[in-house]
Amino acid sequence: MDSLDALLNNPPNFTPEEFIETGSGRNSVQRLMIYLLAFKNDAQDWNTDGYRIRAEAVGSYEPEWHHIFPRKWLRDNVPGIDRKIIDSVANMAVISGGANRKIAVKAPKDYIAELNLAARGLLDQQAIPDPTFVEPKQYQDWLRGRAERLAQASNQYLEELRNET
């Protein structure tokens, strides 16, 4: 509990760069913030109606981390892209394994339309700017926009938690 108290009593001031420069590795505060924001927003799974991305998930439902712009799609469509930019935590979302497998390597515009994510408000639940109209050469601009949204939402949420205590 000491670390949570420290986080609330002296919250970091997240910057967009931290969400861009941090890789998608398992142990980052930025990745934790994406999950906490999804939890706070009562985020729904992208593929499984009725399932929320929460700790009390039911049955075989297990949330996974998903590259919003899939790795292979980026490698195939953005020549010379740096792996660190592909694996930036700002390119991550929490979804079910079923949704992750369904999406596979599809372009965001394709799977977002197929799963009706934007119209259902599921992108906003995880602070994801709609990537539907993003051309491959605009990926880094999109990534910056997502990082800005994540930093702002994270700082705001920690402030809300701090004021509740």
C-alpha positions as a Markdown table, in Angstrom:
| # | Residue | x | y | z |
|---|---|---|---|---|
| 1 | Met | 0.0 | 0.0 | 0.0 |
| 2 | Asp | 3.0 | 2.3 | 0.5 |
| 3 | Ser | 3.6 | 2.7 | -3.2 |
| 4 | Leu | -0.1 | 3.6 | -3.9 |
| 5 | Asp | 0.1 | 6.2 | -1.1 |
| 6 | Ala | 3.3 | 7.6 | -2.7 |
| 7 | Leu | 1.6 | 7.7 | -6.1 |
| 8 | Leu | -1.4 | 9.5 | -4.8 |
| 9 | Asn | 0.5 | 11.9 | -2.4 |
| 10 | Asn | 3.2 | 12.8 | -5.0 |
| 11 | Pro | 1.7 | 11.9 | -8.3 |
| 12 | Pro | 3.9 | 12.1 | -11.4 |
| 13 | Asn | 3.1 | 14.7 | -14.0 |
| 14 | Phe | 3.0 | 12.5 | -17.0 |
| 15 | Thr | 4.2 | 13.9 | -20.3 |
| 16 | Pro | 3.2 | 12.7 | -23.8 |
| 17 | Glu | 6.9 | 11.7 | -24.3 |
| 18 | Glu | 6.7 | 9.2 | -21.5 |
| 19 | Phe | 3.9 | 7.3 | -23.3 |
| 20 | Ile | 5.8 | 7.5 | -26.6 |
| 21 | Glu | 9.3 | 6.6 | -25.3 |
| 22 | Thr | 8.1 | 3.8 | -23.0 |
| 23 | Gly | 8.0 | 0.4 | -24.6 |
| 24 | Ser | 5.1 | -2.0 | -24.3 |
| 25 | Gly | 7.0 | -4.1 | -21.8 |
| 26 | Arg | 5.1 | -5.6 | -18.9 |
| 27 | Asn | 6.2 | -3.4 | -16.0 |
| 28 | Ser | 5.6 | 0.2 | -16.8 |
| 29 | Val | 3.6 | 2.8 | -14.9 |
| 30 | Gln | 2.4 | 4.1 | -18.3 |
| 31 | Arg | 0.9 | 0.7 | -19.2 |
| 32 | Leu | -0.7 | 0.5 | -15.7 |
| 33 | Met | -2.3 | 3.9 | -16.4 |
| 34 | Ile | -3.8 | 2.7 | -19.6 |
| 35 | Tyr | -5.4 | -0.2 | -17.7 |
| 36 | Leu | -6.5 | 2.1 | -14.9 |
| 37 | Leu | -8.1 | 4.5 | -17.3 |
| 38 | Ala | -10.0 | 1.6 | -19.0 |
| 39 | Phe | -11.1 | 0.4 | -15.6 |
| 40 | Lys | -12.2 | 4.0 | -14.5 |
| 41 | Asn | -14.1 | 4.4 | -17.8 |
| 42 | Asp | -15.8 | 1.0 | -17.4 |
| 43 | Ala | -14.4 | 0.1 | -20.8 |
| 44 | Gln | -16.1 | -2.6 | -22.7 |
| 45 | Asp | -14.4 | -5.3 | -24.6 |
| 46 | Trp | -14.1 | -4.7 | -28.3 |
| 47 | Asn | -15.4 | -8.2 | -29.3 |
| 48 | Thr | -17.3 | -9.7 | -26.4 |
| 49 | Asp | -20.5 | -7.8 | -25.7 |
| 50 | Gly | -21.2 | -7.3 | -22.0 |
| 51 | Tyr | -17.7 | -7.9 | -20.9 |
| 52 | Arg | -15.9 | -5.0 | -19.2 |
| 53 | Ile | -12.2 | -4.7 | -18.9 |
| 54 | Arg | -12.1 | -5.2 | -15.2 |
| 55 | Ala | -10.4 | -7.3 | -12.6 |
| 56 | Glu | -13.5 | -9.4 | -12.0 |
| 57 | Ala | -13.7 | -10.7 | -15.5 |
| 58 | Val | -15.8 | -13.8 | -15.9 |
| 59 | Gly | -14.9 | -17.3 | -17.0 |
| 60 | Ser | -12.3 | -17.6 | -19.7 |
| 61 | Tyr | -12.3 | -13.9 | -20.5 |
| 62 | Glu | -8.7 | -12.7 | -20.1 |
| 63 | Pro | -7.7 | -9.2 | -21.2 |
| 64 | Glu | -4.6 | -8.9 | -23.4 |
| 65 | Trp | -2.5 | -6.0 | -24.7 |
| 66 | His | -3.1 | -5.1 | -28.3 |
| 67 | His | -1.1 | -2.9 | -30.7 |
| 68 | Ile | -3.7 | -0.5 | -32.1 |
| 69 | Phe | -1.6 | -0.3 | -35.2 |
| 70 | Pro | -0.5 | -3.9 | -35.5 |
| 71 | Arg | 3.3 | -4.5 | -35.6 |
| 72 | Lys | 3.2 | -6.3 | -38.9 |
| 73 | Trp | 0.9 | -3.7 | -40.5 |
| 74 | Leu | 3.3 | -0.9 | -39.5 |
| 75 | Arg | 6.4 | -2.8 | -40.7 |
| 76 | Asp | 4.6 | -3.5 | -44.0 |
| 77 | Asn | 3.3 | 0.1 | -44.5 |
| 78 | Val | 5.8 | 2.5 | -42.9 |
| 79 | Pro | 9.2 | 1.9 | -44.4 |
| 80 | Gly | 12.1 | 2.2 | -42.0 |
| 81 | Ile | 9.9 | 2.6 | -38.9 |
| 82 | Asp | 11.8 | 2.1 | -35.7 |
| 83 | Arg | 10.7 | -0.9 | -33.6 |
| 84 | Lys | 10.6 | 1.4 | -30.5 |
| 85 | Ile | 7.9 | 3.5 | -32.2 |
| 86 | Ile | 5.9 | 0.4 | -33.1 |
| 87 | Asp | 6.1 | -0.9 | -29.6 |
| 88 | Ser | 5.4 | 2.4 | -27.9 |
| 89 | Val | 3.0 | 2.0 | -25.0 |
| 90 | Ala | 0.9 | 4.8 | -26.7 |
| 91 | Asn | 0.1 | 2.2 | -29.4 |
| 92 | Met | -1.4 | -0.2 | -26.8 |
| 93 | Ala | -5.0 | -1.0 | -25.8 |
| 94 | Val | -6.5 | -3.6 | -23.5 |
| 95 | Ile | -8.8 | -6.0 | -25.2 |
| 96 | Ser | -9.8 | -9.7 | -25.1 |
| 97 | Gly | -7.7 | -12.5 | -26.6 |
| 98 | Gly | -10.6 | -13.2 | -29.0 |
| 99 | Ala | -10.7 | -9.6 | -30.2 |
| 100 | Asn | -6.9 | -9.6 | -30.5 |
| 101 | Arg | -7.0 | -12.8 | -32.7 |
| 102 | Lys | -9.9 | -11.4 | -34.8 |
| 103 | Ile | -8.0 | -8.2 | -35.5 |
| 104 | Ala | -4.6 | -9.9 | -36.1 |
| 105 | Val | -2.7 | -7.8 | -38.6 |
| 106 | Lys | -5.6 | -5.8 | -40.1 |
| 107 | Ala | -5.4 | -2.1 | -40.7 |
| 108 | Pro | -7.1 | -0.1 | -38.0 |
| 109 | Lys | -9.6 | 1.4 | -40.4 |
| 110 | Asp | -10.7 | -2.2 | -41.3 |
| 111 | Tyr | -11.1 | -3.7 | -37.9 |
| 112 | Ile | -12.6 | -0.5 | -36.4 |
| 113 | Ala | -15.3 | -0.6 | -39.1 |
| 114 | Glu | -15.8 | -4.4 | -38.7 |
| 115 | Leu | -16.2 | -4.2 | -34.9 |
| 116 | Asn | -18.0 | -0.9 | -35.0 |
| 117 | Leu | -15.6 | 0.5 | -32.4 |
| 118 | Ala | -15.9 | 4.2 | -33.0 |
| 119 | Ala | -19.7 | 4.3 | -33.1 |
| 120 | Arg | -19.9 | 2.2 | -29.9 |
| 121 | Gly | -17.6 | 4.7 | -28.1 |
| 122 | Leu | -15.1 | 2.0 | -27.4 |
| 123 | Leu | -12.1 | 4.0 | -28.6 |
| 124 | Asp | -12.9 | 6.9 | -26.3 |
| 125 | Gln | -13.1 | 4.5 | -23.3 |
| 126 | Gln | -9.3 | 4.0 | -23.7 |
| 127 | Ala | -8.4 | 7.5 | -24.8 |
| 128 | Ile | -7.8 | 6.4 | -28.4 |
| 129 | Pro | -8.1 | 9.0 | -31.1 |
| 130 | Asp | -9.9 | 7.4 | -34.0 |
| 131 | Pro | -7.2 | 6.0 | -36.3 |
| 132 | Thr | -9.7 | 5.2 | -39.1 |
| 133 | Phe | -8.4 | 7.9 | -41.5 |
| 134 | Val | -4.8 | 7.8 | -40.6 |
| 135 | Glu | -2.5 | 7.2 | -43.5 |
| 136 | Pro | 0.7 | 5.2 | -42.7 |
| 137 | Lys | 2.9 | 8.3 | -43.0 |
| 138 | Gln | 0.7 | 10.0 | -40.3 |
| 139 | Tyr | 1.2 | 7.2 | -37.7 |
| 140 | Gln | 3.7 | 9.2 | -35.6 |
| 141 | Asp | 1.3 | 12.2 | -35.5 |
| 142 | Trp | -1.5 | 9.9 | -34.4 |
| 143 | Leu | 0.8 | 8.3 | -31.8 |
| 144 | Arg | 1.6 | 11.8 | -30.5 |
| 145 | Gly | -2.1 | 12.6 | -30.2 |
| 146 | Arg | -2.7 | 9.4 | -28.3 |
| 147 | Ala | 0.2 | 10.1 | -26.0 |
| 148 | Glu | -1.2 | 13.6 | -25.3 |
| 149 | Arg | -4.6 | 12.2 | -24.5 |
| 150 | Leu | -3.1 | 9.5 | -22.2 |
| 151 | Ala | -0.9 | 12.0 | -20.3 |
| 152 | Gln | -3.8 | 14.4 | -19.8 |
| 153 | Ala | -6.2 | 11.7 | -18.7 |
| 154 | Ser | -3.7 | 10.0 | -16.4 |
| 155 | Asn | -2.8 | 13.3 | -14.7 |
| 156 | Gln | -6.5 | 14.1 | -14.3 |
| 157 | Tyr | -7.3 | 10.7 | -12.9 |
| 158 | Leu | -4.5 | 10.7 | -10.4 |
| 159 | Glu | -5.6 | 14.2 | -9.3 |
| 160 | Glu | -9.2 | 12.9 | -8.8 |
| 161 | Leu | -8.0 | 10.0 | -6.8 |
| 162 | Arg | -5.8 | 12.2 | -4.7 |
| 163 | Asn | -8.7 | 14.5 | -3.9 |
| 164 | Glu | -10.8 | 11.5 | -2.8 |
| 165 | Thr | -8.4 | 10.5 | -0.1 |
